[in-house]
């Protein structure tokens, strides 16, 4: 039987994965709290006044800086965001506080090579989250497909690098999820319409 093995949100796009025990989804919305902040790059084609969705190339992300995949996130009871990375001191920030936002940019900046675009502004996207598509979506991943890809590559890939919201277990055949496009699936008590494959960001 296929079952959910992991629920995750990413409070800051590309920076930190936060595990969840339960979540309530709303029709036409992204996962609550997922990618509601994004770090705008200094070479972005938009600025801090931008409203609405924008392409991932404007933002700091794991495809650009692979070491970001190692960041873990936890939201405290007071909504303080706690971030950790094996190479950095832990960081606790209130993202609504401009001083803490500046501390965050400095913290992630330690992981970015000087030849790459640098973090410039923390952008709030509370209405829908800066997810992979213009349409608000939730990403569904398969452990079977992850394992098949790892075997093909001869390298074990960490699930965190793919930024999935809902992970499903080995009850699926590898790549079976590709056959779900245009169909409805039930996850817990929620019915989800599968609209397409995720287009992955390039570096």
KOLNU-908787 format. One record per residue: residue number from 1; residue in three letters; x negated, y negated, z of N, C-alpha, C in turn. Coordinates in Angstrom, 2 decimals. Example, Ala and Ser with C-alpha at 12.3 -4.5 7.8 and 13.67 -1.06 7.14 Angstrom:
(rec 1,'ALA',(-13.19,5.69,7.80),(-12.30,4.50,7.80),(-13.20,3.30,7.80));
(rec 2,'SER',(-12.85,2.25,7.08),(-13.67,1.06,7.14),(-12.90,-0.03,7.87));
***
This chain:
(rec 1,'UNK',(-0.85,1.20,0.00),(0.00,0.00,0.00),(-0.88,-1.25,0.00));
(rec 2,'UNK',(-0.55,-2.18,-0.88),(-1.29,-3.43,-0.93),(-0.87,-4.32,0.24));
(rec 3,'UNK',(-1.85,-4.92,0.90),(-1.53,-5.81,2.01),(-2.48,-6.99,2.00));
(rec 4,'UNK',(-2.09,-8.04,2.70),(-2.93,-9.23,2.83),(-4.05,-8.94,3.83));
(rec 5,'UNK',(-5.28,-9.19,3.42),(-6.41,-8.97,4.31),(-7.05,-10.28,4.77));
(rec 6,'UNK',(-6.66,-11.40,4.16),(-7.23,-12.67,4.57),(-6.42,-13.84,4.10));
(rec 7,'UNK',(-6.26,-14.84,4.97),(-5.63,-16.11,4.63),(-6.63,-17.21,4.93));
(rec 8,'UNK',(-6.85,-18.10,3.98),(-7.86,-19.14,4.16),(-7.37,-20.46,3.58));
(rec 9,'UNK',(-7.80,-21.53,4.22),(-7.65,-22.85,3.62),(-9.02,-23.54,3.67));
(rec 10,'UNK',(-9.15,-24.58,2.88),(-10.41,-25.29,2.74),(-10.11,-26.77,2.98));
(rec 11,'UNK',(-10.20,-27.23,4.24),(-9.80,-28.61,4.56),(-10.46,-29.66,3.68));
(rec 12,'UNK',(-11.76,-29.46,3.38),(-12.49,-30.34,2.48),(-12.85,-29.54,1.24));
(rec 13,'UNK',(-12.47,-30.02,0.10),(-12.75,-29.30,-1.15),(-14.24,-28.98,-1.24));
(rec 14,'UNK',(-14.56,-27.69,-1.41),(-15.93,-27.26,-1.60),(-16.77,-27.17,-0.34));
(rec 15,'UNK',(-16.24,-27.62,0.79),(-17.04,-27.68,2.03),(-16.28,-26.99,3.17));
(rec 16,'UNK',(-16.55,-25.73,3.38),(-15.99,-25.06,4.55),(-14.72,-24.27,4.28));
(rec 17,'UNK',(-14.72,-23.03,4.75),(-13.56,-22.15,4.63),(-13.04,-21.85,6.02));
(rec 18,'UNK',(-11.73,-22.04,6.22),(-11.13,-21.85,7.53),(-10.15,-20.67,7.50));
(rec 19,'UNK',(-10.40,-19.62,8.28),(-9.46,-18.49,8.32),(-8.21,-18.85,9.09));
(rec 20,'UNK',(-7.09,-18.28,8.67),(-5.80,-18.50,9.31),(-5.18,-17.17,9.69));
(rec 21,'UNK',(-4.44,-17.17,10.78),(-3.70,-15.96,11.17),(-2.37,-15.87,10.43));
(rec 22,'UNK',(-1.68,-16.98,10.32),(-0.40,-17.05,9.61),(-0.31,-18.40,8.90));
(rec 23,'UNK',(0.58,-18.48,7.93),(0.81,-19.74,7.25),(2.23,-19.74,6.70));
(rec 24,'UNK',(2.85,-20.91,6.67),(4.17,-21.07,6.08),(4.03,-21.88,4.80));
(rec 25,'UNK',(4.42,-21.29,3.68),(4.33,-21.96,2.39),(5.63,-22.65,2.05));
(rec 26,'UNK',(5.52,-23.73,1.28),(6.68,-24.50,0.84),(6.71,-24.52,-0.68));
(rec 27,'UNK',(7.87,-24.32,-1.25),(8.02,-24.30,-2.71),(7.45,-25.58,-3.33));
(rec 28,'UNK',(6.66,-25.41,-4.36),(6.12,-26.56,-5.08),(4.96,-27.25,-4.40));
(rec 29,'UNK',(4.42,-26.64,-3.33),(3.33,-27.25,-2.58),(2.12,-26.32,-2.54));
(rec 30,'UNK',(0.95,-26.91,-2.30),(-0.23,-26.11,-2.05),(-0.18,-25.56,-0.63));
(rec 31,'UNK',(-1.13,-24.71,-0.27),(-1.19,-24.22,1.10),(-1.40,-25.41,2.04));
(rec 32,'UNK',(-0.66,-25.49,3.14),(-0.81,-26.63,4.06),(-2.26,-26.80,4.52));
(rec 33,'UNK',(-2.74,-28.03,4.42),(-4.09,-28.33,4.88),(-5.20,-27.93,3.94));
(rec 34,'UNK',(-4.86,-27.43,2.76),(-5.88,-26.94,1.83),(-6.34,-28.05,0.90));
(rec 35,'UNK',(-7.64,-28.36,0.96),(-8.29,-29.35,0.08),(-7.61,-30.72,0.16));
(rec 36,'UNK',(-7.17,-31.08,1.34),(-6.53,-32.39,1.52),(-7.57,-33.50,1.62));
(rec 37,'UNK',(-8.84,-33.13,1.66),(-9.94,-34.09,1.57),(-10.89,-33.58,0.47));
(rec 38,'UNK',(-11.56,-34.52,-0.18),(-12.55,-34.17,-1.20),(-13.66,-35.22,-1.17));
(rec 39,'UNK',(-14.87,-34.78,-1.45),(-16.03,-35.69,-1.42),(-16.35,-36.12,-2.85));
(rec 40,'UNK',(-16.12,-37.39,-3.10),(-16.35,-37.97,-4.42),(-17.86,-38.16,-4.62));
(rec 41,'UNK',(-18.34,-37.82,-5.80),(-19.76,-37.93,-6.13),(-20.11,-39.32,-6.65));
(rec 42,'UNK',(-21.38,-39.68,-6.53),(-21.80,-41.02,-6.98),(-21.76,-41.15,-8.50));
(rec 43,'UNK',(-21.69,-40.03,-9.23),(-21.62,-40.09,-10.69),(-20.21,-39.74,-11.20));
(rec 44,'UNK',(-19.24,-39.79,-10.32),(-17.87,-39.44,-10.70),(-17.29,-40.45,-11.69));
(rec 45,'UNK',(-16.29,-39.98,-12.44),(-15.61,-40.84,-13.41),(-14.41,-41.55,-12.81));
(rec 46,'UNK',(-14.14,-41.31,-11.53),(-13.08,-42.01,-10.81),(-13.71,-42.67,-9.60));
(rec 47,'UNK',(-12.94,-43.56,-8.94),(-13.47,-44.20,-7.74),(-12.54,-43.95,-6.56));
(rec 48,'UNK',(-12.83,-44.58,-5.44),(-12.10,-44.32,-4.19),(-10.65,-44.78,-4.24));
(rec 49,'UNK',(-10.27,-45.58,-5.24),(-8.89,-46.04,-5.36),(-8.01,-45.05,-6.12));
(rec 50,'UNK',(-8.61,-43.99,-6.63),(-7.87,-43.03,-7.45),(-6.73,-42.39,-6.66));
(rec 51,'UNK',(-5.60,-42.22,-7.31),(-4.44,-41.55,-6.73),(-4.10,-40.32,-7.57));
(rec 52,'UNK',(-3.71,-39.24,-6.89),(-3.29,-38.04,-7.61),(-4.44,-37.10,-7.89));
(rec 53,'UNK',(-4.14,-36.07,-8.70),(-5.10,-35.01,-8.98),(-6.23,-35.52,-9.88));
(rec 54,'UNK',(-7.42,-34.92,-9.73),(-8.55,-35.22,-10.60),(-9.36,-33.95,-10.81));
(rec 55,'UNK',(-10.10,-33.90,-11.90),(-10.88,-32.71,-12.25),(-11.98,-32.47,-11.23));
(rec 56,'UNK',(-12.32,-31.18,-11.03),(-13.30,-30.81,-10.02),(-14.68,-31.40,-10.27));
(rec 57,'UNK',(-15.00,-31.77,-11.51),(-16.33,-32.32,-11.82),(-16.61,-33.62,-11.07));
(rec 58,'UNK',(-15.58,-34.26,-10.58),(-15.75,-35.51,-9.84),(-16.17,-35.29,-8.39));
(rec 59,'UNK',(-16.13,-34.05,-7.92),(-16.27,-33.79,-6.50),(-17.40,-32.82,-6.18));
(rec 60,'UNK',(-17.89,-32.93,-4.96),(-18.85,-31.95,-4.45),(-18.18,-30.60,-4.37));
(rec 61,'UNK',(-18.90,-29.53,-4.80),(-18.30,-28.21,-4.85),(-19.39,-27.14,-4.85));
(rec 62,'UNK',(-18.97,-25.93,-4.55),(-19.92,-24.85,-4.43),(-20.64,-24.50,-5.72));
(rec 63,'UNK',(-20.00,-24.67,-6.87),(-20.65,-24.38,-8.15),(-21.85,-25.28,-8.37));
(rec 64,'UNK',(-21.80,-26.46,-7.79),(-22.89,-27.43,-7.92),(-23.99,-27.18,-6.89));
(rec 65,'UNK',(-23.57,-26.85,-5.67),(-24.51,-26.63,-4.55),(-24.12,-25.31,-3.89));
(rec 66,'UNK',(-24.67,-24.17,-4.34),(-24.24,-22.87,-3.83),(-24.34,-22.72,-2.31));
(rec 67,'UNK',(-25.26,-23.42,-1.66),(-25.41,-23.28,-0.21),(-24.19,-23.80,0.54));
(rec 68,'UNK',(-23.32,-24.56,-0.10),(-22.08,-25.01,0.54),(-21.16,-23.85,0.90));
(rec 69,'UNK',(-21.33,-22.72,0.20),(-20.49,-21.55,0.46),(-20.67,-21.07,1.90));
(rec 70,'UNK',(-21.82,-21.35,2.49),(-22.11,-20.89,3.85),(-21.47,-21.75,4.93));
(rec 71,'UNK',(-20.82,-22.84,4.55),(-20.16,-23.69,5.55),(-18.87,-23.03,6.02));
(rec 72,'UNK',(-18.68,-22.97,7.31),(-17.41,-22.49,7.88),(-16.72,-23.65,8.58));
(rec 73,'UNK',(-15.39,-23.57,8.66),(-14.60,-24.68,9.21),(-13.61,-24.16,10.25));
(rec 74,'UNK',(-13.33,-25.02,11.21),(-12.30,-24.71,12.21),(-11.66,-26.01,12.64));
(rec 75,'UNK',(-10.33,-26.04,12.63),(-9.60,-27.22,13.07),(-9.23,-27.06,14.54));
(rec 76,'UNK',(-9.64,-28.03,15.36),(-9.35,-27.99,16.79),(-7.92,-28.39,17.09));
(rec 77,'UNK',(-7.51,-28.21,18.33),(-6.15,-28.56,18.73),(-5.88,-30.05,18.62));
(rec 78,'UNK',(-6.94,-30.86,18.65),(-6.78,-32.31,18.50),(-6.99,-32.75,17.06));
(rec 79,'UNK',(-7.00,-31.79,16.13),(-7.19,-32.02,14.68),(-8.61,-32.42,14.32));
(rec 80,'UNK',(-9.54,-32.35,15.28),(-10.95,-32.53,14.95),(-11.41,-31.35,14.10));
(rec 81,'UNK',(-12.16,-31.63,13.05),(-12.67,-30.56,12.19),(-14.08,-30.20,12.62));
(rec 82,'UNK',(-14.30,-28.93,12.90),(-15.61,-28.43,13.31),(-16.22,-27.67,12.13));
(rec 83,'UNK',(-17.42,-28.08,11.73),(-18.12,-27.47,10.60),(-19.44,-26.88,11.08));
(rec 84,'UNK',(-19.80,-25.74,10.50),(-21.08,-25.13,10.82),(-21.73,-24.58,9.56));
(rec 85,'UNK',(-23.05,-24.57,9.57),(-23.85,-24.02,8.48),(-25.13,-23.47,9.10));
(rec 86,'UNK',(-25.61,-22.32,8.66),(-26.77,-21.71,9.30),(-28.04,-22.57,9.28));
(rec 87,'UNK',(-28.13,-23.54,8.37),(-29.33,-24.37,8.27),(-29.18,-25.74,8.92));
(rec 88,'UNK',(-27.98,-26.04,9.46),(-27.70,-27.37,9.99),(-27.16,-27.29,11.41));
(rec 89,'UNK',(-27.26,-28.40,12.13),(-26.58,-28.50,13.42),(-25.08,-28.54,13.18));
(rec 90,'UNK',(-24.32,-28.02,14.11),(-22.87,-28.06,13.99),(-22.39,-29.51,14.01));
(rec 91,'UNK',(-21.25,-29.73,13.34),(-20.69,-31.08,13.22),(-19.22,-31.05,13.58));
(rec 92,'UNK',(-18.78,-32.01,14.39),(-17.36,-32.18,14.72),(-16.96,-33.59,14.30));
(rec 93,'UNK',(-15.90,-33.70,13.47),(-15.54,-35.00,12.91),(-14.02,-35.19,12.88));
(rec 94,'UNK',(-13.62,-36.45,13.05),(-12.26,-36.88,12.77),(-12.30,-37.54,11.40));
(rec 95,'UNK',(-11.79,-36.88,10.41),(-11.96,-37.35,9.04),(-11.23,-38.66,8.76));
(rec 96,'UNK',(-10.32,-39.05,9.63),(-9.64,-40.34,9.47),(-10.47,-41.50,10.02));
(rec 97,'UNK',(-11.56,-41.19,10.69),(-12.44,-42.20,11.27),(-13.56,-42.50,10.27));
(rec 98,'UNK',(-13.68,-43.73,9.78),(-14.70,-44.05,8.78),(-16.12,-43.71,9.24));
(rec 99,'UNK',(-16.41,-43.88,10.53),(-17.75,-43.56,11.03),(-18.01,-42.06,10.95));
(rec 100,'UNK',(-16.99,-41.26,11.28),(-17.15,-39.81,11.18),(-17.23,-39.36,9.73));
(rec 101,'UNK',(-16.49,-40.04,8.86),(-16.57,-39.71,7.43),(-17.99,-39.94,6.91));
(rec 102,'UNK',(-18.63,-41.02,7.37),(-20.01,-41.29,6.97),(-20.95,-40.23,7.52));
(rec 103,'UNK',(-20.70,-39.76,8.75),(-21.51,-38.69,9.33),(-21.37,-37.41,8.50));
(rec 104,'UNK',(-20.17,-37.13,8.04),(-19.95,-35.95,7.20),(-20.76,-36.03,5.92));
(rec 105,'UNK',(-20.75,-37.19,5.26),(-21.49,-37.34,4.01),(-22.98,-37.12,4.24));
(rec 106,'UNK',(-23.49,-37.64,5.35),(-24.90,-37.43,5.66),(-25.21,-35.97,5.96));
(rec 107,'UNK',(-24.27,-35.30,6.61),(-24.45,-33.90,6.97),(-24.54,-33.02,5.73));
(rec 108,'UNK',(-23.57,-33.14,4.82),(-23.61,-32.31,3.61),(-24.74,-32.73,2.68));
(rec 109,'UNK',(-25.13,-34.02,2.76),(-26.21,-34.50,1.91),(-27.52,-33.79,2.14));
(rec 110,'UNK',(-27.69,-33.20,3.32),(-28.91,-32.45,3.62),(-29.03,-31.19,2.77));
(rec 111,'UNK',(-27.91,-30.72,2.24),(-27.90,-29.49,1.46),(-28.05,-29.73,-0.04));
(rec 112,'UNK',(-28.03,-30.98,-0.47),(-27.97,-31.29,-1.90),(-29.33,-31.71,-2.42));
(rec 113,'UNK',(-29.85,-31.04,-3.45),(-31.14,-31.44,-4.03),(-31.08,-32.89,-4.51));
(rec 114,'UNK',(-32.16,-33.64,-4.39),(-32.15,-35.06,-4.79),(-31.90,-35.28,-6.27));
(rec 115,'UNK',(-32.09,-34.24,-7.07),(-31.86,-34.37,-8.52),(-30.38,-34.24,-8.89));
(rec 116,'UNK',(-29.54,-33.85,-7.95),(-28.12,-33.68,-8.23),(-27.34,-34.91,-7.79));
(rec 117,'UNK',(-26.09,-35.02,-8.27),(-25.20,-36.09,-7.81),(-25.06,-36.02,-6.30));
(rec 118,'UNK',(-24.97,-37.18,-5.68),(-24.93,-37.26,-4.22),(-23.52,-37.64,-3.73));
(rec 119,'UNK',(-23.17,-37.25,-2.50),(-21.86,-37.61,-1.96),(-21.75,-39.10,-1.75));
(rec 120,'UNK',(-20.63,-39.67,-2.18),(-20.46,-41.12,-2.11),(-19.32,-41.54,-1.20));
(rec 121,'UNK',(-18.16,-40.89,-1.34),(-16.95,-41.32,-0.62),(-16.14,-40.09,-0.24));
(rec 122,'UNK',(-15.57,-40.10,0.95),(-14.60,-39.08,1.34),(-13.22,-39.56,0.93));
(rec 123,'UNK',(-12.57,-38.79,0.06),(-11.28,-39.17,-0.50),(-10.17,-38.34,0.13));
(rec 124,'UNK',(-9.12,-38.99,0.59),(-7.96,-38.29,1.16),(-6.95,-37.99,0.07));
(rec 125,'UNK',(-6.45,-36.74,0.05),(-5.44,-36.33,-0.93),(-4.30,-35.61,-0.20));
(rec 126,'UNK',(-3.62,-36.28,0.72),(-2.68,-35.58,1.62),(-1.42,-35.06,0.96));
(rec 127,'UNK',(-1.01,-35.62,-0.17),(0.27,-35.26,-0.74),(0.29,-33.88,-1.37));
(rec 128,'UNK',(-0.88,-33.41,-1.83),(-0.86,-32.11,-2.51),(-2.18,-31.36,-2.45));
(rec 129,'UNK',(-3.25,-31.95,-2.09),(-4.53,-31.25,-2.06),(-5.16,-31.20,-3.44));
(rec 130,'UNK',(-6.50,-31.29,-3.49),(-7.23,-31.32,-4.75),(-7.61,-29.89,-5.15));
(rec 131,'UNK',(-6.59,-29.11,-5.53),(-6.80,-27.72,-5.89),(-7.27,-27.59,-7.34));
(rec 132,'UNK',(-7.31,-26.35,-7.86),(-7.93,-26.09,-9.15),(-7.13,-26.60,-10.35));
(rec 133,'UNK',(-5.84,-26.80,-10.18),(-4.99,-27.14,-11.32),(-4.18,-28.39,-11.05));
(rec 134,'UNK',(-3.70,-29.03,-12.12),(-2.86,-30.22,-11.98),(-1.56,-29.88,-11.27));
(rec 135,'UNK',(-1.08,-28.66,-11.48),(0.13,-28.20,-10.80),(-0.26,-27.67,-9.42));
(rec 136,'UNK',(0.45,-28.05,-8.35),(0.11,-27.53,-7.02),(0.20,-26.00,-7.00));
(rec 137,'UNK',(-0.88,-25.36,-6.60),(-0.93,-23.91,-6.63),(-1.58,-23.35,-5.37));
(rec 138,'UNK',(-1.39,-22.05,-5.19),(-2.06,-21.26,-4.15),(-2.86,-20.20,-4.89));
(rec 139,'UNK',(-4.12,-19.98,-4.50),(-4.96,-19.01,-5.21),(-4.90,-17.65,-4.54));
(rec 140,'UNK',(-4.70,-16.62,-5.36),(-4.59,-15.24,-4.89),(-5.77,-14.44,-5.45));
(rec 141,'UNK',(-6.46,-13.73,-4.59),(-7.65,-12.98,-4.98),(-7.50,-11.50,-4.62));
(rec 142,'UNK',(-8.24,-10.67,-5.32),(-8.20,-9.22,-5.10),(-9.57,-8.72,-4.67));
(rec 143,'UNK',(-9.62,-8.01,-3.54),(-10.87,-7.40,-3.09),(-11.37,-6.35,-4.09));
(rec 144,'UNK',(-10.44,-5.66,-4.74),(-10.83,-4.64,-5.72),(-11.58,-5.28,-6.89));
(rec 145,'UNK',(-11.10,-6.41,-7.37),(-11.77,-7.10,-8.47),(-13.12,-7.65,-8.04));
(rec 146,'UNK',(-13.18,-8.17,-6.81),(-14.46,-8.66,-6.29),(-15.49,-7.54,-6.23));
(rec 147,'UNK',(-15.06,-6.38,-5.74),(-15.98,-5.25,-5.65),(-16.42,-4.80,-7.05));
(rec 148,'UNK',(-15.49,-4.74,-8.00),(-15.84,-4.32,-9.36),(-16.84,-5.28,-9.99));
(rec 149,'UNK',(-16.65,-6.57,-9.78),(-17.58,-7.56,-10.33),(-18.95,-7.42,-9.68));
(rec 150,'UNK',(-18.98,-7.19,-8.37),(-20.25,-7.00,-7.67),(-21.00,-5.78,-8.20));
(rec 151,'UNK',(-20.26,-4.70,-8.42),(-20.88,-3.49,-8.95),(-21.43,-3.72,-10.36));
(rec 152,'UNK',(-20.68,-4.44,-11.17),(-21.12,-4.71,-12.54),(-22.38,-5.57,-12.56));
(rec 153,'UNK',(-22.44,-6.54,-11.65),(-23.58,-7.45,-11.60),(-24.77,-6.88,-10.85));
(rec 154,'UNK',(-24.53,-5.80,-10.09),(-25.59,-5.26,-9.26),(-25.94,-6.15,-8.10));
(rec 155,'UNK',(-24.97,-6.94,-7.68),(-25.19,-7.90,-6.58),(-23.88,-8.06,-5.83));
(rec 156,'UNK',(-23.94,-8.06,-4.52),(-22.73,-8.20,-3.70),(-22.36,-9.68,-3.57));
(rec 157,'UNK',(-21.21,-10.05,-4.10),(-20.76,-11.43,-4.03),(-19.96,-11.67,-2.75));
(rec 158,'UNK',(-20.22,-12.80,-2.12),(-19.47,-13.19,-0.93),(-18.11,-13.73,-1.36));
(rec 159,'UNK',(-17.05,-13.26,-0.70),(-15.70,-13.72,-1.06),(-15.55,-15.22,-0.91));
(rec 160,'UNK',(-16.31,-15.83,0.00),(-16.16,-17.26,0.24),(-16.48,-18.14,-0.94));
(rec 161,'UNK',(-17.32,-17.64,-1.85),(-17.71,-18.47,-3.00),(-16.56,-18.70,-3.97));
(rec 162,'UNK',(-15.50,-17.88,-3.88),(-14.40,-17.99,-4.84),(-13.21,-18.78,-4.31));
(rec 163,'UNK',(-13.29,-19.26,-3.08),(-12.35,-20.24,-2.53),(-10.89,-19.79,-2.58));
(rec 164,'UNK',(-10.65,-18.51,-2.36),(-9.29,-17.99,-2.41),(-8.47,-18.36,-1.18));
(rec 165,'UNK',(-7.17,-18.52,-1.37),(-6.24,-18.75,-0.25),(-5.72,-17.44,0.33));
(rec 166,'UNK',(-5.35,-16.52,-0.55),(-4.77,-15.23,-0.13),(-5.59,-14.11,-0.75));
(rec 167,'UNK',(-6.13,-13.23,0.12),(-6.88,-12.08,-0.36),(-6.07,-10.82,-0.15));
(rec 168,'UNK',(-6.04,-9.97,-1.17),(-5.31,-8.71,-1.13),(-6.30,-7.55,-1.11));
(rec 169,'UNK',(-5.87,-6.42,-0.53),(-6.81,-5.34,-0.25),(-6.98,-4.37,-1.40));
(rec 170,'UNK',(-7.66,-3.26,-1.10),(-8.04,-2.30,-2.12),(-6.90,-1.44,-2.67));
(rec 171,'UNK',(-5.67,-1.72,-2.28),(-4.54,-1.00,-2.85),(-4.31,-1.33,-4.30));
(rec 172,'UNK',(-5.01,-2.33,-4.80),(-4.89,-2.73,-6.21),(-6.00,-2.11,-7.05));
(rec 173,'UNK',(-5.73,-1.92,-8.33),(-6.78,-1.56,-9.27),(-7.56,-2.82,-9.63));
(rec 174,'UNK',(-8.85,-2.71,-9.95),(-9.61,-3.88,-10.38),(-8.93,-4.59,-11.55));
(rec 175,'UNK',(-8.82,-5.90,-11.41),(-8.28,-6.79,-12.43),(-6.77,-6.60,-12.67));
(rec 176,'UNK',(-6.12,-5.82,-11.83),(-4.68,-5.63,-11.98),(-3.93,-6.95,-11.93));
(rec 177,'UNK',(-4.45,-7.90,-11.16),(-3.78,-9.20,-11.00),(-3.65,-9.96,-12.30));
(rec 178,'UNK',(-4.48,-9.64,-13.29),(-4.38,-10.31,-14.59),(-3.06,-9.96,-15.29));
(rec 179,'UNK',(-2.48,-8.85,-14.91),(-1.22,-8.42,-15.52),(0.00,-9.08,-14.87));
(rec 180,'UNK',(-0.21,-9.85,-13.83),(0.91,-10.45,-13.10),(1.35,-11.80,-13.66));
(rec 181,'UNK',(0.61,-12.34,-14.60),(0.93,-13.68,-15.10),(2.35,-13.72,-15.66));
(rec 182,'UNK',(3.11,-14.69,-15.18),(4.51,-14.82,-15.59),(5.47,-14.02,-14.73));
(rec 183,'UNK',(4.94,-13.28,-13.76),(5.78,-12.45,-12.89),(5.84,-13.03,-11.48));
(rec 184,'UNK',(6.83,-12.59,-10.73),(6.94,-12.94,-9.32),(6.37,-11.81,-8.48));
(rec 185,'UNK',(5.65,-12.17,-7.42),(5.18,-11.18,-6.45),(5.63,-11.63,-5.07));
(rec 186,'UNK',(5.76,-10.68,-4.17),(6.17,-10.99,-2.80),(4.98,-10.81,-1.87));
(rec 187,'UNK',(4.69,-11.84,-1.10),(3.62,-11.80,-0.10),(4.24,-12.16,1.23));
(rec 188,'UNK',(4.30,-11.18,2.14),(5.03,-11.42,3.38),(6.49,-11.68,3.06));
(rec 189,'UNK',(7.03,-12.77,3.54),(8.41,-13.13,3.24),(8.53,-14.17,2.15));
(rec 190,'UNK',(7.46,-14.35,1.37),(7.43,-15.42,0.36),(7.31,-14.83,-1.04));
(rec 191,'UNK',(8.08,-15.37,-1.96),(7.97,-14.98,-3.38),(7.15,-16.02,-4.11));
(rec 192,'UNK',(6.11,-15.56,-4.81),(5.22,-16.44,-5.54),(5.29,-16.11,-7.03));
(rec 193,'UNK',(5.30,-17.13,-7.87),(5.24,-16.95,-9.31),(3.79,-17.09,-9.75));
(rec 194,'UNK',(3.26,-16.09,-10.43),(1.89,-16.12,-10.92),(1.88,-16.86,-12.25));
(rec 195,'UNK',(1.16,-17.97,-12.30),(1.23,-18.85,-13.48),(0.01,-18.75,-14.39));
(rec 196,'UNK',(-1.10,-18.20,-13.90),(-2.26,-18.08,-14.77),(-3.53,-17.77,-14.00));
(rec 197,'UNK',(-4.60,-17.56,-14.76),(-5.90,-17.34,-14.14),(-6.51,-18.68,-13.73));
(rec 198,'UNK',(-7.37,-18.62,-12.74),(-8.09,-19.83,-12.31),(-9.24,-20.10,-13.27));
(rec 199,'UNK',(-9.32,-21.34,-13.75),(-10.45,-21.75,-14.58),(-11.58,-22.18,-13.66));
(rec 200,'UNK',(-12.70,-21.47,-13.68),(-13.79,-21.72,-12.75),(-14.60,-22.95,-13.16));
(rec 201,'UNK',(-15.02,-23.70,-12.12),(-15.87,-24.87,-12.36),(-17.25,-24.42,-12.83));
(rec 202,'UNK',(-17.82,-25.18,-13.73),(-19.22,-24.98,-14.10),(-20.07,-25.90,-13.22));
(rec 203,'UNK',(-21.35,-25.62,-13.15),(-22.23,-26.41,-12.30),(-22.41,-27.83,-12.83));
***
